[in-house]
Amino acid sequence: MDKPVTPRAAGPGPRRRDRHGRGMRGPIAPPQVPLAASRAEAFADLVQDSVERLERRWPQLADIDFLVLEVPRLDGPGQVWSDEAVPLGGTVPARDGRPARVVVYRRPVEIRTKGRDERAALVHEVVVEQVAELLGLTPETVDPRYGED
């Protein structure tokens, strides 16, 4: 006489297959592959690469915080954008024991670029301009290759 097979009760432990029998879903690519990096992480890497290039020439940049924000904030409630272009970056001078900051805004930069190389060039340009403003120098002094295509 055949005995019906009863399904195993779902208990603690790893599941081997999903309900459609296809197996557990996993990441599309391993974490060390660039595909697995988010756009925000890839953008932060571009900023870090730019800062490292400049730190070789300007060691004092180690005392400056470099941040990436999605978009620029309005200063107060109820304010609206002016007719000026949306900024790509900004600076916050050092005060009250806090280090100076250079901020790069990810979304405005991404919107103005088409590919990774173009984005890397614009990020470097923004970082150079903001560092120059913070140090009171011209961008050409901060990076002699500034403005070259």
Secondary structure, DSSP 4 states (H G I P E B T S, - for coil): -PPPPPPPP--SS---S-TTSS-----SS-TTSGGGS-HHHHHHHHHHHHHHHHHTT-GGGGGSEEEEESSPPPSSTT----SSPPPSEEEE--BTTBPPEEEEEHHHHHHT-SSHHHHHHHHHHHHHHHHHHHHT--HHHH-TTTT--
